[in-house]
Every structure is written in C-alpha cells, then in structure tokens.
C-alpha cells in the first residue's frame, strides 16, 4: 500500500479477507492486494489474517481483523453514484444479498454491517431542482422509498 492519498480502514471480526473478495466481486476497477497474518504472541491466533489490502472502484481500503470490540454504524457510509436504474438495481441487489439489510432513502447495510447509499444522479438533480416545489415533491417521494426508483421520483417531481 502506498502512503499517498487516503485509505479507508474497515475493522472486521475475522471476515476481512472474505469481505475484500466480496467487494472486489461487486465493483469494477477492483483488486485484492497484500494479505498480512498475525504472528506468534499476537492477540489473535498466529497465521490468521491480520490485514488485507484491496481496492474497490478505485478506492483503497485496508480490511483489519481487529476482533469484536468495534462494529460498523450508519454514522459512516459509502455513496455509490449511479447513472441509471440498472446500476441502482445492480448495486442494491449485490450489496443486500447474503444477509444485507435494505434501509430507507437508498441506504442499505451489506452482510458485514457496512452502510452504503445507492444514489442515482437523477435523485440529486431532482431534489436540488431550482423549482422548490418540484424538489420538495421529489424529496418527499424519496423519503418513502427503500431502493430508489428513478421513474417514480420523476413522476413525483412532475406532480403526477
């Protein structure tokens, strides 16, 4: 791992390598890098995975198997910007499969408890429209959704 830029460290309880391979399977421009193991005398059994470097959609991560002390919360989430409904559906399905949990307003938790926001570009356009009434209708529709439905947002924004 290089020392330039930012790397996000994700704390897992034994699933860092599994999670890295999962994220690499979901996102383009992704790969798994170096894997380090706990040595003798460490807080985890010798030979088990300590860290795994990976890149998901060009973003650098370090998965750390630190133990059960810390859990993920919605206070931090990763936003996935999507160009169309097909991309929204793909990411929503992939990230909720295998034990993930859908949430409100385009948010979800994956099987590891990491929070994601699946955000179509059109959502941003509609909810920030200079026509405040149109933006309010789109925002109200979004607040009632789990996975974002672009066509329903557009209808709501148009007052239909």
Order of alpha helices (4+ residues) and beta strands (2+ residues): beta-alpha-beta-beta-beta-beta-alpha-beta-beta-beta-alpha-alpha-alpha
